[in-house]
């Protein structure tokens, strides 16, 4: 994210699967939106409608509780369908 903000191209690796999901959510295209707070509330509201039926393997569960991982996956699913400005 910092490299992107400074105009540099960069590749990063994240071992923690939860943090990888969160890093994808910190996209520059959203950070310039004036209505970001309203958009965030709408994404959370709509994410509650998604279900996560996937199994959390033991390696992921060692990083983050399965319920929190499921919440992040629901948010990720909604972010993938939220239109850009």
Secondary structure in CASP SS format (residue, H / E / C, confidence):
PFRMAT SS
TARGET T0000
AUTHOR 0000-0000-0000
METHOD secondary structure of the structure
MODEL  1
X C 1.00
X H 1.00
X H 1.00
X H 1.00
X H 1.00
X C 1.00
X C 1.00
X C 1.00
X C 1.00
X C 1.00
X C 1.00
X C 1.00
X C 1.00
X C 1.00
X C 1.00
X C 1.00
X H 1.00
X H 1.00
X H 1.00
X H 1.00
X H 1.00
X H 1.00
X H 1.00
X H 1.00
X H 1.00
X C 1.00
X C 1.00
X H 1.00
X H 1.00
X H 1.00
X H 1.00
X C 1.00
X C 1.00
X C 1.00
X C 1.00
X H 1.00
X H 1.00
X H 1.00
X H 1.00
X H 1.00
X H 1.00
X H 1.00
X H 1.00
X H 1.00
X H 1.00
X H 1.00
X H 1.00
X C 1.00
X C 1.00
X C 1.00
X C 1.00
X C 1.00
X C 1.00
X C 1.00
X C 1.00
X C 1.00
X C 1.00
X H 1.00
X H 1.00
X H 1.00
X H 1.00
X C 1.00
X C 1.00
X C 1.00
X C 1.00
X H 1.00
X H 1.00
X H 1.00
X H 1.00
X H 1.00
X H 1.00
X H 1.00
X H 1.00
X H 1.00
X H 1.00
X H 1.00
X H 1.00
X H 1.00
X H 1.00
X H 1.00
X H 1.00
X C 1.00
X C 1.00
X C 1.00
X C 1.00
END
